[in-house]
Every structure is written in C-alpha cells, then in structure tokens.
Amino acid sequence: MSEWVPIRREVALANLAAAFPERSAAERRDIYRRMCELMGMTLAEFARFGRSHPEPFSSRITMGDVSMVDRALAPGKGALLVTAHFGNWEVMAAGMAEHGYPMTAVAARQRNPLVERLFNDYRRNARISSINVGKSLKPLLKALQDGACVATLADQDGGPDGFFLPFLGRPASVQAGLFRLLARIGTPMVTGFAVRENDHWRAELHEPEFPRSGGDPEEEARRLAAVYSARVEEYVRRYPDHWFWLHRRWRTRPPS
C-alpha cells in the first residue's frame, strides 16, 4: 500500500519528522507504512457500502456512548459530529445511522463526477445523506436546522482566513467558517474518532461542546476550533498511524 501514494510519501515523512523529532527515521517510516495499510482497510470497507444488502455495521464498529449525541440533539438545533481524516470515519457515520440517528455527511467534491456519484450512492446505501458545501455553508445550515446530525472533517489546511492554532508543535490554520457558524446559531459540537482494534473499529465519542452565548462570537468560534484541534492532536499522538499524514496540513503560514 505504501507504493500507492509515492508522490506524497515525502510529504508524509516530512510531516512525521516535524511532529515526532524524538522518534527515529525507522520508527517514522513504520508509522507511515501502517498508515498506508489502515488506509487500504478503510477504502476496502467503504467499498462494501455498495453492496445491495450490506452487512450490519455493528459487525464492523462498536459505537461509544451515543448519549453524547442525544445530549447534543436535545436543544433542537441539530448536532455537528466533527472528526478528522483518522481511522475509518465513514464506518463511524454508518454506525450512527444504524443506531437511528439522521445522518448527513459533508462530502468533498471529487474531480471525477462519476466517483462522486458512486461515493454518494455508497453513503445513501448506509442511510447517510450527502451535501456539498463549497464556498457556501447554506446546505450545512439547512441540515442542522432540520435537526440532522451532520458529520464532517475539519483537519485540512484552513487557508489564510483560518484560525492559527498550535497543532503537533507548529501553528496550523484551522477552518474558521464551520466554527463561526456553530458560534452564531448555537449548534453543539461532538467530537468522535474511530480507533482500530484488531479487525474491528471502536468509536470514541466525547462530551458535547455547547457554544457559549453573550460573548464575542469570533472568540467563541476560535475557542470551539481550539477544542477540536486539541482533541485531534490528542488522538494523533496516541494513534499516529491512524491519521492521514499525506495532507499538506501546515501549508498556510501564519502572518509574520
């Protein structure tokens, strides 16, 4: 599997060297190798979503304390289940849908429209709706207003307009628009991560983070982004082979 992504191999190893300077080059290469293996497992398991009669997702993943999501949904403003390119995020969303939660996934646009249609069909087969946000958060806002549990990933570079926060020893730009929306409309955030255990996944869900009202919305958005970023870092440090090191996560530099 490590030969599937030769173009980004050096990017991944450079990221690992910056994040874990205390580890040897051999240890970092081993993390990269295991990441590629897990990526292959994740893609293979996602492909199984396409079956006409998919097996119960409970056979693939054990959900954590879903009462966290119940608490987040209670105010009637929807809930944002935010994770990262970590483990198998697709099967975690499918596990939530199997538990009866109205799941909507924020799906990245694919360069090939046929691939995008295929991925959306796979998710629909797992009872997950898909939305594309692009430059507008209106589809996301509508899904939350309809009471959905919206699953998204927010660990890619946020560009020059993002919040610059410490991440694995370096400042990284975190996508700001998502957290500004939560601060503005008061929708709770639940962070969750799928961890591999032998041939099974385990979803770990955290206490919902409720936006605080009455203060500066921009500062509240930054606080929510910081909570999310810190939790991603915690899991990446605990399970470094679970994270997608191929991203140019630190591409945008903070203002000097």
SESE-847578 format. One record per residue: residue number from 1; residue in three letters; x, y negated, z of N, C-alpha, C, O in turn. Coordinates in steps of 0.001 Angstrom, whole numbers, plus 500000, padded with zeros to 6 digits. Each point is the difference from the previous one (the first is absolute). Example, Ala and Ser with C-alpha at 12.3 -4.5 7.8 and 13.67 -1.06 7.14 Angstrom:
// residues 2
 pos code    n_u    n_v    n_w   ca_u   ca_v   ca_w    c_u    c_v    c_w    o_u    o_v    o_w
   1  ALA 513190 505690 507800 499110 498810 500000 500900 498800 500000 501036 500019 500665
   2  SER 498614 498931 498615 500820 498810 500060 499230 498910 500730 500509 498892 500169
***
This chain:
// residues 256
 pos code    n_u    n_v    n_w   ca_u   ca_v   ca_w    c_u    c_v    c_w    o_u    o_v    o_w
   1  MET 500819 501206 500000 499181 498794 500000 500857 498738 500000 499595 498983 499437
   2  SER 501599 501068 501194 500833 498803 500079 500454 499535 498634 500392 498844 499844
   3  GLU 499562 502043 499145 500393 499614 498664 498851 499367 499226 500203 499531 498880
   4  TRP 498596 500444 501690 498861 499402 499320 500102 498482 499961 499454 499374 499092
   5  VAL 501218 500033 501855 500023 498539 500115 501436 499481 499988 500383 499269 500912
   6  PRO 500429 501088 498077 501404 499593 500008 500190 498502 499908 500993 499473 500500
   7  ILE 498051 499811 498855 500149 498560 499835 499977 499294 501356 500744 499042 500212
   8  ARG 498428 501414 500684 499864 499355 501306 500811 500695 501095 499932 499597 501161
   9  ARG 500820 501424 498495 500757 500720 501021 500956 499072 500737 500098 500043 501226
  10  GLU 500605 499117 498020 500959 499094 500633 499289 498951 500850 500524 499571 501028
  11  VAL 498279 500014 498541 499214 499064 500808 499656 500631 501342 500138 499370 501048
  12  ALA 499410 501885 498907 499627 500696 501227 501193 500159 500930 499887 499760 501202
  13  LEU 501247 500641 498253 501181 500211 500838 500513 498680 500573 500491 499964 501128
  14  ALA 499398 498945 498098 500404 498686 500513 499072 499564 501133 500455 499462 501009
  15  ASN 498246 500771 498821 499049 499679 501066 500300 500798 501268 499964 499460 501106
  16  LEU 500325 501803 498726 500311 500856 501149 501288 499549 500687 500087 500022 501227
  17  ALA 500903 499573 497997 501261 499548 500586 499798 498734 500829 500604 499839 501060
  18  ALA 498537 499261 498442 499741 498759 500734 499160 500252 501251 500199 499351 501027
  19  ALA 498861 501594 498884 499112 500277 501134 500668 500849 501063 499734 499828 501190
  20  PHE 501142 501099 498389 500636 500936 500928 501521 499999 499828 500583 501010 499607
  21  PRO 500062 497848 500690 501462 499953 499819 500740 500947 500931 501149 500356 499742
  22  GLU 498189 500059 501354 500652 500888 500957 500028 501450 499519 500699 500828 500584
  23  ARG 498550 499489 498359 499973 501366 499488 501035 500170 498886 500350 499043 499310
  24  SER 500123 502169 500530 500987 500267 498962 499345 499997 498626 498781 500116 499878
  25  ALA 502047 499750 499093 499488 500046 498631 499314 501332 499716 498994 500045 499292
  26  ALA 501548 501036 501258 499395 501320 499796 498619 500070 500652 499072 500571 499427
  27  GLU 500788 498856 501760 498700 500000 500683 498979 499203 499201 498841 500397 499887
  28  ARG 501599 498475 499558 499068 499170 499233 499596 500697 498700 498846 499904 499581
  29  ARG 502077 500785 499789 499650 500759 498791 499016 501115 500326 499135 500322 499186
  30  ASP 500992 500270 502003 499077 501067 500406 498597 499431 500233 499006 500642 499661
  31  ILE 500912 498159 500915 498693 499347 500168 499368 499771 498632 498811 500251 499800
  32  TYR 502005 499267 499260 499493 499747 498642 499502 501296 499356 498940 500019 499375
  33  ARG 501823 501056 500779 499594 501291 499430 498672 500458 500574 499115 500434 499263
  34  ARG 500744 499468 502075 498757 500439 500636 498836 499100 499598 498872 500469 499849
  35  MET 501401 498232 499976 498944 499096 499525 499479 500447 498642 498790 500021 499774
  36  CYS 502119 500337 499321 499595 500456 498670 499163 501272 500086 499031 500158 499257
  37  GLU 501335 500737 501635 499232 501235 500170 498585 499703 500505 499025 500570 499509
  38  LEU 500876 498530 501477 498678 499637 500524 499172 499278 498943 498784 500181 499925
  39  MET 501878 498998 499258 499293 499316 498928 499402 501017 499029 498871 499840 499536
  40  GLY 501900 501208 500162 499491 501045 499124 498793 500707 500594 499024 500274 499303
  41  MET 501049 500024 502010 498855 500629 500680 498768 499095 499924 498892 500468 499735
  42  THR 501310 498238 500498 498886 499055 500003 499338 499934 498637 498773 500002 499905
  43  LEU 502033 499938 499029 499443 499953 498650 499243 501287 499675 498928 499956 499397
  44  ALA 501629 501187 501001 499343 501277 499730 498672 500090 500748 499009 500487 499456
  45  GLU 500974 499046 501784 498762 500055 500792 498969 499016 499459 498803 500287 500022
  46  PHE 501644 498566 499497 499055 499049 499413 499370 500586 498739 498817 499786 499737
  47  ALA 501976 500954 499483 499471 500614 498785 498870 500986 500309 499117 500216 499171
  48  ARG 500916 500375 502019 498947 500953 500385 498660 499293 500198 498956 500652 500015
  49  PHE 501063 498015 500138 498743 499254 500101 499172 500173 498733 498780 499839 500020
  50  GLY 501895 500493 498869 499300 500098 498725 499186 501263 499821 499269 500128 499018
  51  ARG 500842 500805 501907 499226 501232 499881 498505 499700 500088 499577 499096 500721
  52  SER 499630 501679 498532 498549 499781 500018 499400 500320 501360 498999 499406 500404
  53  HIS 501625 501543 500305 499553 500335 501354 501226 499994 500922 500519 501057 500361
  54  PRO 499940 497731 500018 501223 499936 500818 499793 500671 501356 498907 499987 500565
  55  GLU 502174 500594 499930 499935 500634 501320 499792 498928 501066 500325 498837 499761
  56  PRO 499144 501520 501406 499814 499004 501063 501329 499333 500349 501025 500667 500139
  57  PHE 498941 498027 499999 501243 499287 500299 500487 500278 501419 501157 499740 500332
  58  SER 497952 500789 500496 500415 500394 501347 501035 501118 499959 500715 500226 500976
  59  SER 499365 500480 497882 501017 501034 499864 501362 499398 499679 501023 500680 500076
  60  ARG 498980 498040 499565 501243 499316 499650 500467 499033 501080 501201 499793 500174
  61  ILE 497847 499610 500555 500363 498963 500958 499123 500082 501237 498795 500233 499915
  62  THR 501832 499571 501227 499280 499890 501267 499886 498521 500328 501006 499310 500165
  63  MET 497765 500214 499927 499802 498583 500282 500259 499728 501476 499747 500844 500859
  64  GLY 500757 497970 499412 500249 499598 501378 498714 499548 500661 498922 500499 499677
  65  ASP 501186 498571 501235 498853 499513 500756 499189 499037 499130 500284 498804 499951
  66  VAL 498703 501735 499363 499209 499166 499090 499109 499008 500749 499385 499135 499376
  67  SER 500537 500977 501950 499238 499003 500757 500621 498611 499838 499328 498990 500211
  68  MET 501958 500958 499414 500638 498717 499715 499269 499289 498865 499790 498788 500042
  69  VAL 499826 501987 498942 499287 499436 498857 498575 499633 500400 499472 498979 499558
  70  ASP 499909 501848 501274 498652 499683 500480 499980 498656 500722 499098 499188 499795
  71  ARG 501899 500588 501046 500078 498734 500737 500184 498823 499059 499432 498928 500208
  72  ALA 501373 501284 498749 500240 498924 499042 498741 499680 499196 499742 498839 499684
  73  LEU 499474 502189 499985 498796 499798 499198 498832 499446 500816 499050 499463 499431
  74  ALA 501011 500660 501874 498868 499626 500862 499494 498573 499804 498786 499796 499995
  75  PRO 502094 499198 499843 499484 498630 499831 499258 499762 498698 499367 498956 499841
  76  GLY 500694 501987 499218 499267 499857 498753 500702 499163 498951 499349 499469 499100
  77  LYS 501952 500402 500995 500757 499214 499030 500917 500875 499146 500958 499507 499406
  78  GLY 498745 501792 500535 500870 500912 499298 501265 500238 500805 500133 499501 501118
  79  ALA 500779 501247 498327 501283 500262 500664 501057 500183 498931 499739 500561 498936
  80  LEU 501449 498961 501357 501118 500183 499094 500915 501067 500574 500609 499810 501053
  81  LEU 499486 501321 498243 500947 501050 500371 501257 499750 499184 500046 500308 498809
  82  VAL 500965 499137 501828 501197 499601 499266 501157 500920 500370 500303 500214 501174
  83  THR 500329 500320 497793 501115 500909 500186 501137 499548 499107 500075 498825 499640
  84  ALA 500813 502091 499999 501155 499658 499184 500247 501122 499010 499319 501025 500028
  85  HIS 501664 498778 499090 500438 501076 499116 500794 500985 500859 501225 500088 499925
  86  PHE 498036 500631 500875 500569 500832 501056 499205 501291 500067 498776 499966 500133
  87  GLY 501907 501179 499778 499287 501265 500080 498986 500124 498881 500253 499556 498880
  88  ASN 498616 501032 501407 498943 500161 499007 498816 499123 500377 499074 500438 500681
  89  TRP 500974 498309 498860 498936 499050 500325 498687 500360 499304 498923 499672 500498
  90  GLU 501163 501000 498356 498772 500365 499270 499197 501043 500765 498780 499878 500113
  91  VAL 501888 501146 500415 499270 501047 500710 499460 499471 501329 499008 500523 500508
  92  MET 501625 498452 500062 499456 499401 501222 498672 499307 499706 499048 500132 500769
  93  ALA 500883 499129 498121 498741 499363 499617 498933 501045 499703 498835 499823 500355
  94  ALA 501568 501278 498985 499045 501068 499701 499497 500665 501275 498828 500365 500093
  95  GLY 502061 499793 500894 499583 500557 501285 498988 499110 500701 499065 500493 500631
  96  MET 501121 498182 499259 499033 499070 500584 498644 500136 499313 498961 500026 500659
  97  ALA 501057 500061 498011 498746 500143 499251 499289 501292 500378 498774 500027 500111
  98  GLU 501997 501049 500089 499404 501284 500378 499339 499911 501374 499051 500729 500288
  99  HIS 501457 498373 500555 499389 499787 501320 498772 499093 499935 499397 499702 501031
 100  GLY 500229 499859 497767 498778 499233 499829 500177 498499 499953 499008 499270 500003
 101  TYR 502224 500242 499953 500219 498560 499947 499900 499514 498553 500511 500659 499094
 102  PRO 498837 498193 500678 499880 499460 498638 501331 499405 499549 500319 498853 500312
 103  MET 500448 501942 498952 501363 499602 499663 500078 499309 498639 499413 500443 499013
 104  THR 501329 498467 500978 500331 499294 498765 501506 499782 499996 500556 499488 500972
 105  ALA 500100 500893 497954 501451 499852 499903 500335 498842 499078 499422 499859 498922
 106  VAL 501520 499313 501514 500539 498969 499124 501038 500682 499118 501069 500382 500475
 107  ALA 498619 499770 498250 500845 500762 499085 500860 499052 499165 499503 499019 499447
 108  ALA 501780 501285 500471 500906 499205 499176 499691 500232 498529 499679 501117 499592
 109  ARG 500417 497831 499623 499796 500143 498560 501164 500767 499389 501164 499717 500283
 110  GLN 498508 501254 498877 501007 500796 499322 500228 499444 498589 499074 499497 499363
 111  ARG 502153 500602 500166 500299 499510 498655 499225 500771 498944 499597 499442 498980
 112  ASN 500199 501843 501272 499248 500829 499071 498546 500086 500483 499748 500580 501056
 113  PRO 499292 498860 498199 498598 500032 500449 499442 501407 500150 499100 500228 500808
 114  LEU 501431 500725 498413 499534 501382 500138 500415 500581 501347 499236 500735 500625
 115  VAL 501983 498933 499823 500468 500455 501313 499155 499360 501096 499627 500661 500969
 116  GLU 500072 498052 498874 499178 499314 500998 498624 500639 500106 499487 500198 501102
 117  ARG 499911 500126 497751 498688 500636 500004 500070 501376 500663 499101 500388 500745
 118  LEU 501983 500347 498972 500164 501324 500601 500106 499899 501513 499348 500754 500722
 119  PHE 501488 498301 499772 500162 499829 501436 498677 499622 500657 499673 500505 501074
 120  ASN 499570 498612 498289 498709 499595 500564 499019 501166 500007 499194 500131 500922
 121  ASP 500873 500715 498054 499136 501195 499974 500371 500948 501138 499124 500571 500649
 122  TYR 502179 499594 499589 500443 500845 501107 499433 499488 501321 499480 500771 500806
 123  ARG 500628 497914 499404 499514 499428 501262 498475 500143 500103 499467 500297 501070
 124  ARG 499854 499493 497830 498541 500130 500018 499611 501434 500356 498997 500219 500680
 125  ASN 501775 500739 498874 499741 501401 500325 500150 500264 501493 499414 500936 500544
 126  ALA 501397 498206 500117 500189 500111 501447 499088 499039 500759 500195 499766 501193
 127  ARG 498808 499677 498114 499021 499067 500579 500658 498694 500452 499643 499437 501035
 128  ILE 501315 500098 498180 500663 498732 500263 499735 499066 498823 500316 500337 498858
 129  SER 499111 498501 501408 499831 498988 498965 501326 499289 499783 500847 499982 500893
 130  SER 499341 499435 497935 501236 499297 499684 499691 498576 499568 499025 499752 499291
 131  ILE 501814 499316 501142 499900 498621 499539 501401 499510 499648 500991 500444 500580
 132  ASN 499073 498633 498459 501238 499314 499659 499850 498546 500430 498971 499376 499739
 133  VAL 502034 500094 500906 499882 498624 500484 500723 499009 499096 499535 498872 499842
 134  GLY 501579 501513 499567 500721 499070 499140 500346 498725 500744 500549 500041 501101
 135  LYS 499125 498818 498288 500289 498710 500622 498859 499512 500871 500119 498958 500645
 136  SER 498773 501779 499384 498838 499596 500793 499665 501068 501033 500028 501195 499705
 137  LEU 499655 498361 501511 499608 500914 501067 498484 500158 500092 499501 500609 500946
 138  LYS 499764 498852 498086 498536 500061 500061 499460 501428 500053 499092 500263 500789
 139  PRO 501429 500682 498401 499483 501378 500115 500243 500602 501387 499172 500754 500510
 140  LEU 501956 498911 500085 500299 500484 501349 499046 499372 501008 499488 500679 500890
 141  LEU 500279 498020 498964 499079 499304 500904 498606 500602 499920 499363 500216 501031
 142  LYS 500151 500060 497758 498658 500573 499841 499905 501373 500654 499014 500308 500670
 143  ALA 502021 500523 499132 499980 501342 500599 499925 499909 501515 499260 500760 500624
 144  LEU 501490 498326 499978 499964 499831 501456 498641 499476 500449 499469 500444 501018
 145  GLN 499968 498620 498235 498683 499460 500350 498917 501071 499906 498980 499930 500686
 146  ASP 501256 501066 498451 499048 501111 499866 500197 501053 501086 499283 501000 500029
 147  GLY 501693 498784 500872 500221 500915 501115 500916 501164 499700 500007 500988 500735
 148  ALA 500771 498916 498191 500881 501111 499628 501239 500032 500885 500369 499013 500637
 149  CYS 500247 502142 499375 501337 500151 500576 500956 499952 498812 500083 500953 499224
 150  VAL 500622 497958 500639 500856 499778 498839 501423 500422 500339 500590 499513 500965
 151  ALA 499957 501398 498231 501370 500481 500206 500926 499308 499015 499698 499912 498810
 152  THR 501421 499600 501683 500949 499324 499123 501411 500182 500517 500221 500397 501144
 153  LEU 500738 499301 497975 501426 500034 500321 500508 498560 499925 499644 499262 499081
 154  ALA 501178 500344 501874 500448 498602 500028 501498 499882 500262 500455 499012 500576
 155  ASP 500311 501994 499004 501423 500007 500354 500921 499670 498832 501205 500238 500084
 156  GLN 498250 499216 498825 500859 499574 498906 500348 498520 500153 499394 499281 500795
 157  ASP 501586 500286 498432 500460 498613 500079 498842 499029 499775 499239 500133 499042
 158  GLY 500642 498883 501865 498897 499050 499939 500290 498740 499221 499152 499110 499935
 159  GLY 502036 500789 499464 500316 498831 499196 500310 498774 500829 500024 500067 501229
 160  PRO 500217 498802 498105 500390 498780 500717 498919 499433 500903 500307 499232 500912
 161  ASP 498426 501128 498859 498905 499483 500824 499660 500916 501175 499047 499733 500732
 162  GLY 501719 501345 499458 499728 500920 501100 500532 499499 501325 500696 498987 500072
 163  PHE 498961 501746 500976 500552 499722 501329 501349 500707 500104 500080 501210 499793
 164  PHE 500972 498052 500523 501308 500623 500165 500146 500458 501449 500025 499203 500937
 165  LEU 500072 502133 499200 500034 500627 501315 501148 501004 500038 500376 500546 498963
 166  PRO 500186 499705 502226 501079 500989 500081 499480 501398 499709 498959 500416 500509
 167  PHE 501793 500302 498657 499622 501369 499651 501265 500798 499749 500720 499739 499037
 168  LEU 499555 501229 501819 501178 500851 499894 501285 499178 499925 500906 500297 499221
 169  GLY 499146 498664 501607 501232 499235 500134 500163 498839 499057 500997 499283 500081
 170  ARG 498041 500501 499011 500089 498893 499052 498647 499325 499858 498971 500657 500159
 171  PRO 501001 498034 499544 498709 499363 499751 499396 500497 498701 500681 500062 498977
 172  ALA 498051 500291 501061 499292 500497 498822 498698 499228 499842 499358 499639 500986
 173  SER 500263 500115 497781 498760 499285 499718 498817 500966 500088 499964 501017 499307
 174  VAL 499074 498653 501548 498794 500816 500185 498831 499299 499316 499811 498795 500165
 175  GLN 499411 501956 499074 498859 499438 499280 499090 499239 500949 499471 500572 500953
 176  ALA 500345 498138 498788 499281 499141 500946 498498 499962 499754 499224 499883 500948
 177  GLY 500351 500216 497784 498588 499811 499676 499081 500949 500730 498928 499600 500454
 178  LEU 501473 501650 499667 499189 501010 500679 499743 499609 501453 498869 500087 500479
 179  PHE 502174 499487 500216 499877 499684 501423 499312 498655 500213 499343 499791 501020
 180  ARG 500806 499301 498026 499242 498742 500071 498507 500271 499885 499193 499362 500676
 181  LEU 500440 501593 498461 498584 500356 499850 499453 500564 501306 498914 499613 500431
 182  LEU 501828 501300 500206 499541 500581 501264 499835 498927 501061 499014 500000 500738
 183  ALA 501951 499076 499347 499923 498936 501003 498803 499101 499741 499392 499488 500939
 184  ARG 500265 500315 497790 498902 499088 499655 498635 500623 500268 499106 499325 500510
 185  ILE 500718 501966 499153 498667 500606 500116 499846 500845 501261 498893 500438 500313
 186  GLY 502205 499799 500421 499899 500718 501269 499911 501507 499883 499578 500659 500951
 187  THR 500803 499909 497918 499962 501456 499837 501161 500655 500748 501140 499556 499867
 188  PRO 498594 501488 500915 501073 500681 500742 500910 500820 499081 499603 500422 498914
 189  MET 501609 499785 501550 501003 500772 499280 500352 501247 500810 500259 499915 501201
 190  VAL 499750 501241 498135 500453 501246 500610 501206 500486 499206 499907 500193 498788
 191  THR 501213 500003 501877 501166 500567 499313 499999 501513 500189 499636 500511 501058
 192  GLY 500778 500187 497897 500040 501456 500059 501096 500543 499104 500343 499389 498988
 193  PHE 500212 501769 501385 501107 500596 499257 499849 501517 499980 499669 500615 501014
 194  ALA 500576 499979 497822 499922 501455 499849 501398 500587 500167 500915 499669 499246
 195  VAL 499244 501204 501745 501294 500599 500330 499968 501476 499628 499024 500696 500277
 196  ARG 502043 499775 499095 500075 501398 499563 500450 500892 501142 500979 499704 500686
 197  GLU 498297 501396 499513 500368 501022 500972 499931 501346 499313 498916 500537 499773
 198  ASN 502262 500015 499892 500073 501253 499249 499236 499857 498681 500400 499200 499155
 199  ASP 498517 501548 500646 499251 499898 498746 498686 499246 500197 499048 500215 499250
 200  HIS 500891 498914 501738 498766 499305 500342 500321 498538 500295 501128 499654 500353
 201  TRP 497852 499493 499495 500144 498589 500347 499217 499698 501268 498998 500651 500298
 202  ARG 501470 498357 500440 499296 499511 501179 499861 498489 499884 500991 499289 499836
 203  ALA 497768 500222 500249 499762 498561 499937 500061 499416 501407 499315 500475 500905
 204  GLU 501497 498507 499272 500107 499297 501273 499389 498614 499826 500517 499171 499251
 205  LEU 498382 500591 501447 499283 498733 499914 500221 499202 501283 500095 500567 501088
 206  HIS 499986 498107 498770 500289 499145 501141 498797 499152 500395 499037 499848 499249
 207  GLU 501058 499611 501952 498947 499106 500498 499742 498891 498988 500947 499438 499450
 208  PRO 497782 500236 500294 499727 498913 499052 500517 498665 500522 499983 499726 501200
 209  GLU 500467 499470 497876 500472 498656 500316 498920 499025 499553 499744 499854 498805
 210  PHE 499623 499478 502160 498917 499070 499692 500552 498586 499844 500687 499507 500895
 211  PRO 499025 499835 497987 500473 498630 499832 499472 499087 501109 498839 500097 500400
 212  ARG 502015 499033 500081 499627 499061 501050 499437 498733 499375 500557 499463 499042
 213  SER 498348 500075 501503 499376 498780 499484 500383 498815 500873 500456 500151 501133
 214  GLY 499343 498673 498302 500208 498783 500774 501363 499364 499844 500191 498852 500401
 215  GLY 500766 501865 499025 501332 499445 499838 500283 499629 498561 499081 499844 499197
 216  ASP 502174 500016 500483 500430 499688 498641 499882 501266 499154 500684 500984 500282
 217  PRO 498464 499019 498682 499820 501216 499183 501304 500471 499356 500214 501201 499837
 218  GLU 500657 497855 499796 501253 500396 499366 500901 500728 500989 500650 500982 499642
 219  GLU 499392 498549 501586 500807 500672 501019 499418 501368 500336 500735 500950 500266
 220  GLU 497927 499140 499720 499371 501297 500283 500286 500992 498873 500251 501179 500249
 221  ALA 499710 498334 498514 500330 500871 498876 501439 500492 500112 500289 501165 499727
 222  ARG 500603 497947 500673 501400 500391 500150 500160 501020 501130 500816 500916 499902
 223  ARG 498398 498920 501177 500063 500953 501112 499547 501383 499537 500644 500998 500325
 224  LEU 498268 499075 498927 499506 501285 499503 501030 500653 499070 500228 501208 500060
 225  ALA 500387 497978 499086 501030 500523 499108 501187 500539 500790 500587 501018 499632
 226  ALA 499762 498296 501455 501131 500440 500829 499685 501311 500708 500869 500864 500118
 227  VAL 497884 499293 500359 499595 501254 500635 500124 501143 498997 500554 501056 500306
 228  TYR 498919 498713 498492 500073 501037 498961 501442 500343 499659 500368 501174 499960
 229  SER 500451 497807 499795 501380 500235 499591 500788 500755 501067 500807 500874 499683
 230  ALA 498953 498783 501583 500705 500672 501093 499606 501470 500090 500840 500848 500300
 231  ARG 497889 499460 499444 499560 501397 500057 500568 500810 498845 500360 501165 500169
 232  VAL 499719 498221 498659 500628 500705 498881 501457 500294 500328 500478 501112 499775
 233  GLU 500230 497896 500755 501406 500211 500344 500155 501114 501031 500914 500819 499904
 234  GLU 498198 499208 501076 500062 501052 501020 499938 501384 499365 500773 500890 500354
 235  TYR 498302 499283 498707 499843 501316 499376 501133 500312 499037 500414 501154 499889
 236  VAL 500089 497842 499417 501117 500240 499089 501235 500430 500780 500749 500869 499552
 237  ARG 499462 498537 501595 501151 500393 500824 499815 501406 500569 500968 500750 500124
 238  ARG 497799 499611 500220 499750 501329 500553 500032 501078 498921 500489 501105 500235
 239  TYR 498983 498567 498566 499907 500970 498910 500545 499355 498715 499229 499707 499086
 240  PRO 502080 500071 500838 500534 499253 498848 499777 500682 498664 499954 499323 498973
 241  ASP 499906 502000 501005 499789 500676 498722 498563 499869 499497 499698 500410 498880
 242  HIS 499411 499020 501942 498601 499849 499595 499756 498730 499189 498972 499890 499333
 243  TRP 501949 499152 500712 499752 498693 499381 500572 499955 498589 500964 500698 499685
 244  PHE 498433 498477 499475 500352 499878 498596 501142 498994 499848 499759 498812 499785
 245  TRP 501471 501659 500326 501180 499132 499992 500309 499424 498627 500909 499179 499878
 246  LEU 498374 501221 499099 500273 499548 498645 499543 498573 499736 500412 499393 499012
 247  HIS 498737 500061 501862 499533 498628 499813 501139 499001 500197 500899 500220 500812
 248  ARG 499052 498691 498440 500897 498869 500251 499337 499135 501085 499535 498888 499748
 249  ARG 500446 501671 501459 499231 499409 501094 500516 498618 500400 499216 499153 500427
 250  TRP 502069 500610 499444 500590 498731 500428 500365 499121 498798 500934 499202 500070
 251  ARG 498337 500949 498853 500327 499274 498765 499906 498489 500178 500873 499264 499539
 252  THR 498066 500269 501131 499829 498561 500206 500776 499545 501228 499836 500539 501095
 253  ARG 500997 498474 498701 500800 499468 501105 499240 498888 500702 499280 499239 499354
 254  PRO 500870 500657 501972 499344 498895 500711 500634 498665 499616 501148 499965 499558
 255  PRO 498112 498935 500608 500584 498682 499714 501244 499809 500853 500043 500403 501162
 256  SER 500952 498985 498250 501274 499814 500727 499814 498986 501124 500948 499704 500728
***
